[in-house]
Amino acid sequence: MRHILRRSRKRVNRRLVRPIPLFYNVAVTAVALPVFGPVESLSAPNPLASETGPRDIRAVRTLRISVTDRCNFRCVYCMPEEKIDWLPRETLLSYEEIAAVVRAAVRHGIGGFKLTGGEPLVRHDLPALVALLRGVPGVRELSMTTNGALLDEYAAPLKAAGLDRLTVSLDTMDPDRFRAITRGADIRRVWAGIRAAVAAGFRHPKINCVAMRGINDDEYAAFARLTIDHDATVRFIEYMPLGRTALGGEYEQRFIAETDIRARIEAALGPLTPADHDAGHGPACVFRLADPRGDGHPGRGRIGFISAMSKPFCSTCNRLRLTAEGQLRSCLFDGGEVELRPILRGEPLRPATHDALGDSNSIADALHAAFIRCVAFKPEVHGYYGNRQMSQIGG
């Protein structure tokens, strides 16, 4: 893999001398598509987290829902090289059980929900879950993060079911490097998926790029160029050490901070200027290219930075996570989990959980209390290493 990464880096350097188009056809040639429309709505981050503190349930605005730990990619920063034992299917929450958790979240004023995995689209009939959650009163926004490879098939059904937004994970635009990072996937399927999503009506798509020194650190300007003429958001995510991976080298050798990423972009494309906050309640700091064409006009899209390692945002954290097997988790890095599956299935609770939740009169009341218990586990600042694989907790 390292040989392929080194070899493909030379090709990427040559490509950086010209803009790289956002959409490609199956022959990986440029396709000019004026497909993006204006942003329909923008929402500033809710200030409650900074006013009340992250351990106040009133500060929570988003629940990330992992629907499966399985994935059709095996990205080197997300999964170990050795075999992974997937969760038994009977341990996964059913769609009806997920909906029950969402109804409990809505009782707390949580209105944003993001479906994740693993890869969420490998879960059978995911549009049915989208339609089910769309029908829950109080669900204000329903989005999904995906690797994009199955969007060509599912984008239209997801839109019809009521999904509002899509984020596609893409860490390189070089086909050989992409194949190495994902251990065998074809980047053409991702571009086809993005085109299908835009055609289905998903405007202003987001692309998430995990920044890794020595792997894709020569592509940041190329990614930023995508925002010059397209109404898209490219977000650079600092690499986070979660569970076992196969990147090679120590974490410190692969980590690259926001300041370095931003400096590389500005050196190639000029200064970044602050932009209105993007749709949703995410932690990204968002900018535009101030004058990338030299005509006095800013880039059309946005560039975001999610810097959990160099600039932790724990004090304003506004989200909880639901794992595929029903653990309500307070933090991406640290433990602090409350088991919801026993509540949903009428199974015996652990003594500590039973004492904390009390003798609730119904499943709905027990779930309501579980959210309050979970948010109290949020750390002042997250740990240096996460204790579970990214694919197991939904990112």
RAHUHU-V410607 format. One record per pair of residues at least 24 apart in sequence whose ideal C-beta (glycine too) atoms are under 8 Angstrom apart, sorted by the first residue. I is the first residue (numbers start at 1). J is the second residue. Records with the same first field share a line. If there is no record, write none. Layout:
I->J ; J
//
This chain:
1->76 ; 180 ; 183 ; 246 ; 248
2->248
4->176 ; 177 ; 179 ; 180
5->177 ; 180 ; 181 ; 214 ; 215
7->176
8->172 ; 174 ; 176 ; 177 ; 180
9->177 ; 218
11->174 ; 176
12->172 ; 173 ; 174 ; 177 ; 218 ; 219 ; 222
13->218
15->173 ; 174 ; 222
16->218 ; 219 ; 221 ; 222 ; 268
19->225 ; 228
20->173 ; 222 ; 225 ; 226
22->194 ; 226 ; 230 ; 232
23->191 ; 194 ; 195
24->188 ; 191
25->191
26->188 ; 192
28->175 ; 187 ; 188 ; 191
31->195
33->195 ; 198
35->195 ; 198 ; 199
36->198 ; 203 ; 204 ; 230 ; 231 ; 232 ; 300 ; 301
37->203 ; 204 ; 231
38->203 ; 231
39->203 ; 204 ; 231 ; 279
40->203 ; 204
41->279
42->276 ; 277 ; 278 ; 279
43->277 ; 279 ; 280 ; 281
44->276 ; 277
45->277 ; 281 ; 282 ; 283 ; 316 ; 318
46->281 ; 318
48->318
49->315 ; 316 ; 317 ; 318
50->315 ; 316
53->315
54->314 ; 315 ; 316 ; 317 ; 318 ; 375 ; 378
55->375 ; 376 ; 378
56->375
57->108 ; 371 ; 372 ; 375
58->108 ; 109
59->317 ; 318 ; 375
60->105 ; 108 ; 109 ; 110 ; 318 ; 319 ; 320 ; 371 ; 375
61->110 ; 111 ; 112 ; 281 ; 318 ; 319
62->110 ; 112 ; 113 ; 114 ; 280 ; 281 ; 282 ; 318 ; 319 ; 320
63->101 ; 102 ; 105 ; 110 ; 112 ; 113 ; 114 ; 319 ; 320 ; 321 ; 322
64->113 ; 114 ; 116 ; 319 ; 320 ; 321 ; 322 ; 394 ; 395
65->98 ; 101 ; 102 ; 113 ; 114 ; 115 ; 116 ; 321 ; 322 ; 394
66->116 ; 117 ; 118 ; 120 ; 321 ; 322 ; 323 ; 324 ; 392 ; 393 ; 394
67->92 ; 98 ; 115 ; 116 ; 117 ; 118 ; 120 ; 123 ; 126 ; 129 ; 324
68->92 ; 117 ; 118 ; 119 ; 120 ; 122 ; 123 ; 324
69->117 ; 118 ; 323 ; 324 ; 325 ; 389 ; 391 ; 392
70->117 ; 118 ; 119 ; 122 ; 123 ; 391
71->117 ; 118 ; 119 ; 122 ; 147 ; 391
72->119 ; 122 ; 147 ; 149 ; 150 ; 185
73->119 ; 147 ; 149 ; 182 ; 183 ; 185
74->182 ; 183 ; 184
75->171 ; 181 ; 182 ; 183
76->180 ; 181 ; 183 ; 245 ; 246 ; 247
77->181 ; 210 ; 212 ; 239 ; 245 ; 247 ; 254 ; 390
78->242 ; 245 ; 389 ; 390 ; 391
79->245 ; 246 ; 389 ; 391
80->243 ; 244 ; 245 ; 246 ; 389
81->246
84->389 ; 391
87->324 ; 325
91->325 ; 326 ; 341
92->324 ; 325
93->322 ; 324 ; 325 ; 326 ; 340 ; 341 ; 344
95->128 ; 129 ; 132
96->132
97->326 ; 341 ; 344 ; 345
98->129 ; 132 ; 133 ; 322
99->129 ; 132 ; 133 ; 136
100->344 ; 363 ; 364 ; 367
101->322 ; 326 ; 328 ; 340 ; 344 ; 367
102->133 ; 136 ; 139
103->136 ; 138 ; 364 ; 367
104->364 ; 367 ; 368 ; 370 ; 371
105->320 ; 371
106->136 ; 137 ; 138 ; 139
107->364 ; 368
108->368 ; 371 ; 372
110->320
111->138 ; 139 ; 140 ; 141
112->140 ; 141 ; 143 ; 280 ; 281
113->139 ; 141 ; 142 ; 143
114->142 ; 143 ; 144 ; 145 ; 280
115->142 ; 143 ; 144 ; 145
116->144 ; 145 ; 394 ; 395
117->145 ; 146 ; 324 ; 391 ; 394
118->324 ; 391 ; 394
119->146 ; 147 ; 149 ; 150
120->144 ; 145 ; 146
121->146 ; 150 ; 151 ; 154
122->150
126->154 ; 158
127->154 ; 157 ; 158 ; 160 ; 161
128->161
130->158 ; 161 ; 162 ; 163
131->161 ; 162
133->162
134->161 ; 162 ; 163
141->165 ; 279 ; 280
143->167 ; 280
145->169 ; 208 ; 395
146->193
147->182 ; 185 ; 190
148->189 ; 190 ; 193 ; 194 ; 197
149->185 ; 186 ; 189 ; 190 ; 193
150->189 ; 193
151->192 ; 193 ; 194 ; 196 ; 197
152->189 ; 192 ; 193 ; 195 ; 196
153->196
155->193 ; 196 ; 197 ; 199 ; 200 ; 202
156->196 ; 199 ; 200
158->200
159->200 ; 201 ; 202
163->202
165->202 ; 204 ; 205 ; 206 ; 279 ; 280
166->197 ; 202 ; 205 ; 206
167->205 ; 206 ; 207 ; 208
168->193 ; 194 ; 197 ; 205 ; 206 ; 207 ; 208
169->207 ; 208 ; 209 ; 210
170->207 ; 208 ; 209
171->209 ; 210 ; 212 ; 215 ; 216
172->215 ; 216 ; 219
173->219 ; 222 ; 223
174->219
177->215 ; 216
181->215 ; 216
203->231
204->231 ; 232 ; 233 ; 279
205->232 ; 233
206->232 ; 233 ; 234 ; 235 ; 278 ; 304
207->232 ; 233 ; 234 ; 235
208->235 ; 237
209->234 ; 235 ; 236 ; 237
210->237 ; 239
211->236 ; 237 ; 238 ; 239 ; 256 ; 261
212->239 ; 247 ; 254 ; 256
213->253 ; 254 ; 255 ; 256
214->249 ; 253 ; 254
215->247 ; 254
217->256 ; 261 ; 264
220->261 ; 264 ; 265
221->264 ; 265 ; 267 ; 268 ; 269
224->265 ; 268 ; 269 ; 289 ; 303
225->269 ; 292
226->301
227->288 ; 289 ; 299 ; 300 ; 301 ; 302 ; 303
228->269 ; 289 ; 292 ; 293 ; 299 ; 300 ; 301
229->299 ; 300
230->300 ; 301
231->300 ; 301
232->301 ; 302
233->278 ; 284 ; 286 ; 301 ; 302 ; 303 ; 304
234->301 ; 302 ; 303 ; 304
235->284 ; 303 ; 304 ; 305 ; 306
236->261 ; 303 ; 304 ; 305 ; 306
237->306 ; 308
238->305 ; 306 ; 307 ; 308 ; 309 ; 310
239->309
240->308 ; 309 ; 332 ; 333 ; 386 ; 390
241->384 ; 385 ; 386
242->332 ; 333 ; 385 ; 386 ; 388 ; 389 ; 390 ; 393
243->386 ; 387 ; 388 ; 389 ; 390 ; 392
244->389
251->385
255->309
257->307 ; 309 ; 310
258->305 ; 307 ; 310 ; 311
259->310
261->305
262->305
265->303
272->303
273->298
275->302
278->302 ; 304
281->318 ; 319
282->306
283->308 ; 313 ; 316 ; 317
308->332 ; 382
312->381 ; 382
314->378 ; 379 ; 380 ; 381 ; 382
315->380
317->378
320->371 ; 374 ; 375
321->393 ; 394
322->394
323->392 ; 393 ; 394
324->392 ; 394
328->370 ; 371 ; 374
329->374 ; 393
330->374 ; 375 ; 376 ; 377 ; 378 ; 379
331->377 ; 378 ; 379 ; 382
332->382 ; 386 ; 393 ; 395
333->379 ; 382 ; 383 ; 385 ; 386 ; 387
334->377 ; 379 ; 382 ; 383 ; 386 ; 387
335->377 ; 387
336->374 ; 377 ; 378 ; 379
337->374 ; 377
338->370 ; 373 ; 374 ; 377
340->367 ; 370
343->367 ; 370
//
